[in-house]
């Protein structure tokens, strides 16, 4: 089940995100989100009009997804970059696919044109998932991150969303 996240979901969302920071290269950060920073992030998504969704089953929140501005200048207003993370014991069970798919639907409803995914180059499963949903590789940045004592490569993929009636700039 996918639904809009509420404030009561924040502790479980942060637990997932902070586990990803501690144990993977899916997030190029070593700084976990405190409850205060998490609250500010949640509020920024809400006031910015960007979705924050969660997947749930009987065990609770299994993952979350969101998107936001790709870059700040106005000319990028039709492009978003997404972030999806799944609880460690729920990976490989389709929750990531459900979350990315729902974000694509929501981006279309918001008349977005392109969704960007930035993925660690060694994360073959995530790259394959995104390609199966229509994302194509558009860039490979070498050694742009450093975590766990090693250099990390970042791959960018994009998905051109179904034709939308965009406003003329």
MDTraj code that builds the backbone (N, CA, C; nanometers):
import mdtraj as md
import numpy as np

residues = "UNK UNK UNK UNK UNK UNK UNK UNK UNK UNK UNK UNK UNK UNK UNK UNK UNK UNK UNK UNK UNK UNK UNK UNK UNK UNK UNK UNK UNK UNK UNK UNK UNK UNK UNK UNK UNK UNK UNK UNK UNK UNK UNK UNK UNK UNK UNK UNK UNK UNK UNK UNK UNK UNK UNK UNK UNK UNK UNK UNK UNK UNK UNK UNK UNK UNK UNK UNK UNK UNK UNK UNK UNK UNK UNK UNK UNK UNK UNK UNK UNK UNK UNK UNK UNK UNK UNK UNK UNK UNK UNK UNK UNK UNK UNK UNK UNK UNK UNK UNK UNK UNK UNK UNK UNK UNK UNK UNK UNK UNK UNK UNK UNK UNK UNK UNK UNK UNK UNK UNK UNK UNK UNK UNK UNK UNK UNK UNK UNK UNK UNK UNK UNK UNK UNK UNK UNK UNK UNK UNK UNK UNK UNK UNK UNK UNK UNK UNK UNK UNK UNK UNK UNK UNK UNK UNK UNK UNK UNK UNK UNK UNK UNK UNK UNK UNK UNK UNK UNK".split()
xyz = np.array([
    [0.0847, -0.1180, 0.0000],
    [0.0000, 0.0000, 0.0000],
    [0.0892, 0.1243, 0.0000],
    [0.0594, 0.2174, -0.0883],
    [0.1320, 0.3445, -0.0980],
    [0.0382, 0.4546, -0.0493],
    [0.0914, 0.5429, 0.0350],
    [0.0108, 0.6563, 0.0815],
    [0.1007, 0.7759, 0.1074],
    [0.0380, 0.8916, 0.1214],
    [0.1108, 1.0142, 0.1533],
    [0.1620, 1.0040, 0.2968],
    [0.2878, 1.0400, 0.3154],
    [0.3475, 1.0357, 0.4495],
    [0.2873, 1.1441, 0.5372],
    [0.2739, 1.1127, 0.6649],
    [0.2304, 1.2117, 0.7637],
    [0.3406, 1.2262, 0.8687],
    [0.3281, 1.3267, 0.9523],
    [0.4311, 1.3522, 1.0543],
    [0.4578, 1.2308, 1.1425],
    [0.3552, 1.1535, 1.1693],
    [0.3714, 1.0356, 1.2542],
    [0.4610, 0.9300, 1.1885],
    [0.4806, 0.9387, 1.0575],
    [0.5665, 0.8450, 0.9851],
    [0.7142, 0.8837, 0.9905],
    [0.7424, 1.0036, 1.0363],
    [0.8774, 1.0580, 1.0245],
    [0.9827, 0.9744, 1.0966],
    [0.9540, 0.9229, 1.2144],
    [1.0542, 0.8441, 1.2867],
    [1.0934, 0.7194, 1.2073],
    [0.9956, 0.6510, 1.1468],
    [1.0258, 0.5320, 1.0676],
    [1.0991, 0.5687, 0.9383],
    [1.0616, 0.6802, 0.8773],
    [1.1300, 0.7274, 0.7566],
    [1.2761, 0.7560, 0.7886],
    [1.3003, 0.8276, 0.8986],
    [1.4383, 0.8612, 0.9363],
    [1.5180, 0.7365, 0.9722],
    [1.4548, 0.6383, 1.0335],
    [1.5249, 0.5134, 1.0649],
    [1.5727, 0.4453, 0.9365],
    [1.4888, 0.4436, 0.8342],
    [1.5271, 0.3849, 0.7049],
    [1.6403, 0.4655, 0.6438],
    [1.6240, 0.5959, 0.6374],
    [1.7234, 0.6823, 0.5740],
    [1.8582, 0.6735, 0.6463],
    [1.8565, 0.6790, 0.7774],
    [1.9818, 0.6753, 0.8528],
    [2.0507, 0.5400, 0.8419],
    [1.9750, 0.4312, 0.8304],
    [2.0363, 0.2995, 0.8078],
    [2.1054, 0.2977, 0.6721],
    [2.0433, 0.3581, 0.5710],
    [2.1034, 0.3663, 0.4378],
    [2.2334, 0.4468, 0.4449],
    [2.2326, 0.5579, 0.5162],
    [2.3538, 0.6386, 0.5305],
    [2.4642, 0.5584, 0.5976],
    [2.4312, 0.4875, 0.7045],
    [2.5316, 0.4108, 0.7801],
    [2.5912, 0.2947, 0.7018],
    [2.5104, 0.2302, 0.6186],
    [2.5506, 0.1003, 0.5654],
    [2.5615, 0.0897, 0.4136],
    [2.5420, 0.1966, 0.3404],
    [2.5456, 0.1844, 0.1949],
    [2.6006, 0.3102, 0.1295],
    [2.6176, 0.3009, -0.0002],
    [2.6583, 0.4174, -0.0793],
    [2.5397, 0.4713, -0.1600],
    [2.4180, 0.4327, -0.1226],
    [2.2994, 0.4850, -0.1903],
    [2.2804, 0.6337, -0.1628],
    [2.3366, 0.6815, -0.0524],
    [2.3346, 0.8239, -0.0186],
    [2.4792, 0.8648, 0.0038],
    [2.5232, 0.9659, -0.0678],
    [2.6611, 1.0139, -0.0532],
    [2.6679, 1.1136, 0.0624],
    [2.6456, 1.0630, 0.1806],
    [2.6531, 1.1418, 0.3029],
    [2.6933, 1.0489, 0.4157],
    [2.7639, 1.1028, 0.5119],
    [2.7974, 1.0279, 0.6326],
    [2.7263, 1.0865, 0.7533],
    [2.6497, 1.1937, 0.7302],
    [2.5808, 1.2646, 0.8368],
    [2.4346, 1.2212, 0.8425],
    [2.3978, 1.1517, 0.9498],
    [2.2591, 1.1072, 0.9652],
    [2.1683, 1.2267, 0.9949],
    [2.0416, 1.2086, 0.9643],
    [1.9440, 1.3135, 0.9919],
    [1.8936, 1.3016, 1.1358],
    [1.9081, 1.4085, 1.2100],
    [1.8523, 1.4149, 1.3453],
    [1.7017, 1.4351, 1.3338],
    [1.6275, 1.4119, 1.4410],
    [1.4831, 1.4394, 1.4356],
    [1.4527, 1.5840, 1.3956],
    [1.5347, 1.6788, 1.4412],
    [1.5119, 1.8195, 1.4074],
    [1.5347, 1.8451, 1.2577],
    [1.6435, 1.7926, 1.2037],
    [1.6693, 1.8086, 1.0604],
    [1.5646, 1.7348, 0.9784],
    [1.5210, 1.6192, 1.0269],
    [1.4159, 1.5444, 0.9589],
    [1.2860, 1.6221, 0.9536],
    [1.2529, 1.6874, 1.0631],
    [1.1314, 1.7696, 1.0691],
    [1.1407, 1.8854, 0.9690],
    [1.2565, 1.9500, 0.9599],
    [1.2750, 2.0600, 0.8649],
    [1.2627, 2.0096, 0.7209],
    [1.3197, 1.8922, 0.6926],
    [1.3110, 1.8311, 0.5596],
    [1.1655, 1.7998, 0.5257],
    [1.0934, 1.7404, 0.6205],
    [0.9521, 1.7073, 0.6017],
    [0.8724, 1.8343, 0.5707],
    [0.8949, 1.9380, 0.6475],
    [0.8229, 2.0643, 0.6290],
    [0.8573, 2.1285, 0.4945],
    [0.9840, 2.1197, 0.4536],
    [1.0248, 2.1766, 0.3247],
    [0.9551, 2.1049, 0.2090],
    [0.9407, 1.9744, 0.2182],
    [0.8689, 1.8998, 0.1149],
    [0.7227, 1.9452, 0.1103],
    [0.6618, 1.9565, 0.2285],
    [0.5208, 1.9945, 0.2367],
    [0.4981, 2.1340, 0.1799],
    [0.5754, 2.2305, 0.2245],
    [0.5544, 2.3679, 0.1791],
    [0.5978, 2.3876, 0.0343],
    [0.6923, 2.3057, -0.0146],
    [0.7360, 2.3147, -0.1527],
    [0.6416, 2.2474, -0.2510],
    [0.5418, 2.1766, -0.1981],
    [0.4450, 2.1105, -0.2837],
    [0.4957, 1.9810, -0.3455],
    [0.6011, 1.9242, -0.2879],
    [0.6571, 1.8007, -0.3409],
    [0.6046, 1.6812, -0.2623],
    [0.5814, 1.5696, -0.3308],
    [0.5260, 1.4524, -0.2620],
    [0.6289, 1.3850, -0.1714],
    [0.5804, 1.3308, -0.0638],
    [0.6576, 1.2406, 0.0225],
    [0.5628, 1.1247, 0.0492],
    [0.5967, 1.0090, -0.0075],
    [0.5081, 0.8939, 0.0019],
    [0.5780, 0.7799, 0.0745],
    [0.4982, 0.6901, 0.1297],
    [0.5513, 0.5730, 0.1983],
    [0.4809, 0.4481, 0.1466],
    [0.5544, 0.3374, 0.1491],
    [0.4935, 0.2065, 0.1245],
    [0.4799, 0.1400, 0.2605],
    [0.3722, 0.0667, 0.2788],
    [0.3455, 0.0031, 0.4081],
    [0.2972, -0.1392, 0.3877],
    [0.3270, -0.2221, 0.4871],
    [0.2637, -0.3531, 0.4980],
    [0.2352, -0.3748, 0.6465],
    [0.2055, -0.4960, 0.6857],
    [0.1699, -0.5238, 0.8250],
    [0.2824, -0.4914, 0.9221],
    [0.4067, -0.4881, 0.8734],
    [0.5214, -0.4601, 0.9601],
    [0.5467, -0.3108, 0.9793],
    [0.4759, -0.2265, 0.9060],
    [0.4956, -0.0821, 0.9162],
    [0.5426, -0.0241, 0.7843],
    [0.6191, 0.0833, 0.7921],
    [0.6693, 0.1498, 0.6716],
    [0.7830, 0.0661, 0.6146],
    [0.7692, 0.0298, 0.4874],
    [0.8704, -0.0522, 0.4209],
    [0.9642, 0.0299, 0.3345],
    [0.9250, 0.1529, 0.3026],
    [1.0092, 0.2399, 0.2217],
    [0.9434, 0.3744, 0.2046],
    [1.0197, 0.4672, 0.1477],
    [0.9649, 0.6004, 0.1208],
    [1.0248, 0.6551, -0.0071],
    [0.9558, 0.7518, -0.0643],
    [1.0030, 0.8167, -0.1850],
    [0.9573, 0.9608, -0.1898],
    [1.0350, 1.0403, -0.2598],
    [1.0030, 1.1810, -0.2756],
    [1.0748, 1.2322, -0.3997],
    [1.0391, 1.3505, -0.4419],
    [1.1208, 1.4207, -0.5407],
    [1.1179, 1.5681, -0.5094],
    [1.2116, 1.6388, -0.5707],
    [1.2226, 1.7825, -0.5500],
    [1.2919, 1.8451, -0.6692],
    [1.3227, 1.9720, -0.6540],
    [1.3887, 2.0452, -0.7610],
    [1.5171, 1.9748, -0.8024],
    [1.5417, 1.9706, -0.9327],
    [1.6694, 1.9219, -0.9828],
    [1.7745, 2.0298, -0.9638],
    [1.7404, 2.1499, -1.0027],
    [1.8222, 2.2695, -0.9804],
    [1.7278, 2.3856, -0.9575],
    [1.7781, 2.4879, -0.8932],
    [1.6918, 2.5965, -0.8494],
    [1.6439, 2.6934, -0.9577],
    [1.7235, 2.7316, -1.0559],
    [1.6736, 2.8335, -1.1498],
    [1.5425, 2.7931, -1.2165],
    [1.4627, 2.8935, -1.2469],
    [1.3279, 2.8765, -1.3013],
    [1.3242, 2.7874, -1.4259],
    [1.4244, 2.7947, -1.5091],
    [1.4237, 2.7175, -1.6339],
    [1.4277, 2.5668, -1.6103],
    [1.4600, 2.5225, -1.4886],
    [1.4595, 2.3802, -1.4548],
    [1.3285, 2.3360, -1.3892],
    [1.2281, 2.4210, -1.3880],
    [1.1060, 2.3930, -1.3126],
    [1.0320, 2.2671, -1.3557],
    [1.0574, 2.2161, -1.4741],
    [0.9867, 2.0977, -1.5220],
    [1.0677, 1.9690, -1.5023],
    [1.1808, 1.9801, -1.4350],
    [1.2673, 1.8654, -1.4094],
    [1.2786, 1.8450, -1.2591],
    [1.2644, 1.7192, -1.2169],
    [1.2756, 1.6851, -1.0751],
    [1.3748, 1.5703, -1.0591],
    [1.4303, 1.5601, -0.9395],
    [1.5177, 1.4486, -0.9045],
    [1.4539, 1.3746, -0.7886],
    [1.4501, 1.2439, -0.7987],
    [1.3812, 1.1668, -0.6963],
    [1.4784, 1.0949, -0.6036],
    [1.4217, 1.0504, -0.4918],
    [1.4948, 0.9730, -0.3919],
    [1.3997, 0.8668, -0.3383],
    [1.4432, 0.7401, -0.3431],
    [1.3624, 0.6283, -0.2946],
    [1.4519, 0.5383, -0.2121],
    [1.4047, 0.5026, -0.0926],
    [1.4813, 0.4128, -0.0055],
    [1.3868, 0.3120, 0.0584],
    [1.4342, 0.1879, 0.0660],
    [1.3547, 0.0776, 0.1187],
    [1.4227, 0.0218, 0.2426],
    [1.3422, -0.0132, 0.3417],
    [1.3924, -0.0712, 0.4666],
    [1.4772, -0.1946, 0.4345],
    [1.5849, -0.2138, 0.5069],
    [1.6822, -0.3178, 0.4740],
    [1.6212, -0.4573, 0.4653],
    [1.5262, -0.4896, 0.5501],
    [1.4673, -0.6243, 0.5475],
    [1.3564, -0.6393, 0.4431],
    [1.3307, -0.5330, 0.3671],
    [1.2238, -0.5366, 0.2667],
    [1.2761, -0.5206, 0.1242],
    [1.4066, -0.5098, 0.1088],
    [1.4626, -0.4889, -0.0251],
    [1.4443, -0.6140, -0.1106],
    [1.4260, -0.5906, -0.2409],
    [1.4093, -0.7004, -0.3340],
    [1.2687, -0.7583, -0.3381],
    [1.1736, -0.6898, -0.2751],
    [1.0361, -0.7408, -0.2692],
    [0.9374, -0.6540, -0.3479],
    [0.9884, -0.5598, -0.4279],
    [0.9014, -0.4798, -0.5136],
    [0.8598, -0.3451, -0.4582],
    [0.8984, -0.3137, -0.3355],
    [0.8577, -0.1851, -0.2779],
    [0.9222, -0.0674, -0.3505],
    [1.0482, -0.0815, -0.3884],
    [1.1155, 0.0255, -0.4624],
    [1.0474, 0.0528, -0.5945],
    [1.0117, -0.0522, -0.6670],
    [0.9411, -0.0379, -0.7947],
    [0.8083, 0.0348, -0.7748],
    [0.7339, -0.0029, -0.6712],
    [0.6056, 0.0618, -0.6444],
    [0.6245, 0.2106, -0.6153],
    [0.7254, 0.2420, -0.5356],
    [0.7492, 0.3824, -0.4993],
    [0.7921, 0.4655, -0.6194],
    [0.8872, 0.4161, -0.6985],
    [0.9312, 0.4915, -0.8168],
    [0.8143, 0.5082, -0.9134],
    [0.7380, 0.4027, -0.9351],
    [0.6225, 0.4106, -1.0253],
    [0.5230, 0.5163, -0.9797],
    [0.4951, 0.5201, -0.8506],
    [0.4012, 0.6196, -0.7978],
    [0.4579, 0.7610, -0.8108],
    [0.5873, 0.7768, -0.7911],
    [0.6479, 0.9095, -0.8087],
    [0.6382, 0.9546, -0.9543],
    [0.6536, 0.8632, -1.0479],
    [0.6395, 0.8987, -1.1899],
    [0.4972, 0.9469, -1.2185],
    [0.3983, 0.8793, -1.1636],
    [0.2584, 0.9198, -1.1813],
    [0.2368, 1.0596, -1.1230],
    [0.2897, 1.0828, -1.0042],
    [0.2708, 1.2128, -0.9389],
    [0.3434, 1.3244, -1.0131],
    [0.4612, 1.2939, -1.0664],
    [0.5349, 1.3941, -1.1437],
    [0.4572, 1.4309, -1.2700],
    [0.3974, 1.3322, -1.3353],
    [0.3140, 1.3610, -1.4531],
    [0.1960, 1.4490, -1.4153],
    [0.1327, 1.4176, -1.3035],
    [0.0172, 1.4962, -1.2585],
    [0.0565, 1.6409, -1.2287],
    [0.1823, 1.6613, -1.1915],
    [0.2321, 1.7967, -1.1640],
    [0.2896, 1.8613, -1.2896],
    [0.2694, 1.7985, -1.4041],
    [0.3165, 1.8455, -1.5345],
    [0.4682, 1.8600, -1.5399],
    [0.5385, 1.7670, -1.4758],
    [0.6840, 1.7635, -1.4875],
    [0.7190, 1.6931, -1.6172],
    [0.8350, 1.7215, -1.6700],
    [0.8743, 1.6698, -1.8005],
    [0.9825, 1.5614, -1.7906],
    [1.0761, 1.5782, -1.6976],
    [1.1881, 1.4849, -1.6822],
    [1.2041, 1.4526, -1.5338],
    [1.2282, 1.3235, -1.5051],
    [1.2679, 1.2837, -1.3694],
    [1.4097, 1.2284, -1.3783],
    [1.4936, 1.2765, -1.2893],
    [1.6346, 1.2374, -1.2817],
    [1.6530, 1.1402, -1.1656],
    [1.7391, 1.0405, -1.1879],
    [1.7821, 0.9497, -1.0812],
    [1.9339, 0.9543, -1.0755],
    [1.9878, 0.9844, -0.9595],
    [2.1312, 0.9779, -0.9365],
    [2.1600, 0.8528, -0.8551],
    [2.2350, 0.7572, -0.9120],
    [2.2536, 0.6263, -0.8493],
    [2.4019, 0.5920, -0.8449],
    [2.4472, 0.5374, -0.7336],
    [2.5847, 0.4908, -0.7241],
    [2.6091, 0.3896, -0.8363],
    [2.7186, 0.4039, -0.9076],
    [2.7465, 0.3200, -1.0247],
    [2.7550, 0.1720, -0.9915],
    [2.7865, 0.1367, -0.8675],
    [2.7947, -0.0042, -0.8276],
    [2.6591, -0.0637, -0.7904],
    [2.5533, 0.0173, -0.7877],
    [2.4210, -0.0313, -0.7485],
    [2.3455, -0.0837, -0.8715],
    [2.3903, -0.1988, -0.9200],
    [2.3340, -0.2571, -1.0422],
    [2.1839, -0.2839, -1.0300],
    [2.1389, -0.3263, -0.9132],
    [1.9963, -0.3571, -0.8959],
    [1.9103, -0.2320, -0.9149],
    [1.9524, -0.1200, -0.8587],
    [1.8753, 0.0033, -0.8730],
    [1.8797, 0.0542, -1.0166],
    [1.9947, 0.0452, -1.0796],
    [2.0055, 0.0887, -1.2195],
    [1.9133, 0.0041, -1.3065],
    [1.9147, -0.1263, -1.2872],
    [1.8291, -0.2167, -1.3655],
    [1.6808, -0.1868, -1.3415],
    [1.6440, -0.1634, -1.2151],
    [1.5055, -0.1280, -1.1833],
    [1.4639, -0.0029, -1.2588],
    [1.5458, 0.1010, -1.2526],
    [1.5108, 0.2265, -1.3194],
    [1.5019, 0.2088, -1.4709],
    [1.5942, 0.1342, -1.5288],
    [1.5884, 0.1101, -1.6731],
    [1.4597, 0.0373, -1.7105],
    [1.4153, -0.0545, -1.6261],
    [1.2914, -0.1278, -1.6558],
    [1.1685, -0.0384, -1.6493],
    [1.1820, 0.0773, -1.5841],
    [1.0707, 0.1720, -1.5735],
    [1.0823, 0.2867, -1.6746],
    [1.1762, 0.2760, -1.7685],
    [1.1865, 0.3757, -1.8744],
    [1.2978, 0.4773, -1.8574],
    [1.3776, 0.4670, -1.7536],
    [1.4914, 0.5571, -1.7361],
    [1.6046, 0.5138, -1.8290],
    [1.6785, 0.6103, -1.8818],
    [1.7943, 0.5814, -1.9657],
    [1.9177, 0.6492, -1.9072],
    [2.0312, 0.5837, -1.9225],
    [2.1570, 0.6401, -1.8734],
    [2.1931, 0.7630, -1.9557],
    [2.2289, 0.8701, -1.8852],
    [2.2684, 0.9931, -1.9549],
    [2.4020, 1.0477, -1.9073],
    [2.4605, 0.9869, -1.8053],
    [2.5900, 1.0373, -1.7598],
    [2.6534, 0.9492, -1.6558],
    [2.7849, 0.9484, -1.6563],
    [2.8631, 0.8737, -1.5577],
    [2.9720, 0.9671, -1.5067],
    [2.9639, 1.0012, -1.3800],
    [3.0610, 1.0899, -1.3173],
    [3.1574, 1.0049, -1.2354],
    [3.2848, 1.0153, -1.2658],
    [3.3863, 0.9318, -1.2026],
    [3.4403, 0.9970, -1.0757],
    [3.4447, 0.9185, -0.9693],
    [3.5081, 0.9570, -0.8428],
    [3.4603, 1.0918, -0.7895],
    [3.3299, 1.1137, -0.7932],
    [3.2738, 1.2395, -0.7432],
    [3.2349, 1.2322, -0.5965],
    [3.2280, 1.1117, -0.5412],
    [3.1977, 1.0932, -0.4000],
    [3.3087, 1.0146, -0.3329],
    [3.3178, 1.0303, -0.2004],
    [3.4170, 0.9547, -0.1230],
    [3.3501, 0.9123, 0.0070],
    [3.3404, 0.7812, 0.0260],
    [3.2745, 0.7268, 0.1445],
    [3.3318, 0.5881, 0.1709],
    [3.3391, 0.5505, 0.2959],
    [3.3921, 0.4196, 0.3360],
    [3.5344, 0.3992, 0.2844],
    [3.6098, 0.5086, 0.2757],
    [3.7504, 0.5008, 0.2371],
    [3.7761, 0.4759, 0.0898],
    [3.6758, 0.5015, 0.0064],
    [3.6974, 0.4792, -0.1375],
    [3.6204, 0.5813, -0.2210],
    [3.6668, 0.5993, -0.3432],
    [3.6010, 0.6883, -0.4375],
    [3.4771, 0.6215, -0.4956],
    [3.3757, 0.7024, -0.5212],
    [3.2482, 0.6526, -0.5721],
    [3.2126, 0.7211, -0.7036],
    [3.1622, 0.6421, -0.7971],
    [3.1131, 0.6944, -0.9244],
    [2.9618, 0.7096, -0.9162],
    [2.9111, 0.8134, -0.9778],
    [2.7679, 0.8425, -0.9787],
    [2.7153, 0.8346, -1.1215],
    [2.6064, 0.7613, -1.1391],
    [2.5412, 0.7499, -1.2690],
    [2.4121, 0.8316, -1.2644],
    [2.3883, 0.9080, -1.3701],
    [2.2623, 0.9801, -1.3842],
    [2.1782, 0.9101, -1.4901],
    [2.0523, 0.8897, -1.4567],
    [1.9536, 0.8381, -1.5507],
    [1.8397, 0.9385, -1.5565],
    [1.7714, 0.9425, -1.6704],
    [1.6557, 1.0308, -1.6839],
    [1.5389, 0.9537, -1.7411],
    [1.4214, 0.9999, -1.7058],
    [1.2989, 0.9443, -1.7627],
    [1.2174, 1.0608, -1.8172],
    [1.1944, 1.0569, -1.9473],
    [1.1078, 1.1575, -2.0083],
    [0.9656, 1.1146, -1.9820],
    [0.8943, 1.1993, -1.9126],
    [0.7583, 1.1651, -1.8726],
    [0.6640, 1.1757, -1.9918],
    [0.5523, 1.1062, -1.9877],
    [0.4569, 1.1146, -2.0983],
    [0.4265, 1.2595, -2.1330],
    [0.3964, 1.2807, -2.2597],
    [0.3723, 1.4167, -2.3083],
    [0.2780, 1.4911, -2.2152],
    [0.3212, 1.6062, -2.1736],
    [0.2379, 1.6908, -2.0883],
    [0.2229, 1.8263, -2.1561],
    [0.1187, 1.8945, -2.1232],
    [0.0968, 2.0270, -2.1792],
    [0.1714, 2.1259, -2.0899],
    [0.2936, 2.1583, -2.1294],
    [0.3762, 2.2482, -2.0518],
    [0.3421, 2.3937, -2.0851],
    [0.3539, 2.4753, -1.9850],
    [0.3324, 2.6172, -2.0052],
    [0.4489, 2.6746, -2.0835],
    [0.4220, 2.7697, -2.1669],
    [0.5305, 2.8340, -2.2414],
    [0.6043, 2.9260, -2.1461],
    [0.7374, 2.9214, -2.1558],
    [0.8199, 3.0065, -2.0681],
    [0.8191, 3.1487, -2.1147],
])
top = md.Topology()
chain = top.add_chain()
for i, resn in enumerate(residues, 1):
    res = top.add_residue(resn, chain, resSeq=i)
    for name in ("N", "CA", "C"):
        top.add_atom(name, md.element.get_by_symbol(name[0]), res)
traj = md.Trajectory(xyz[None], top)
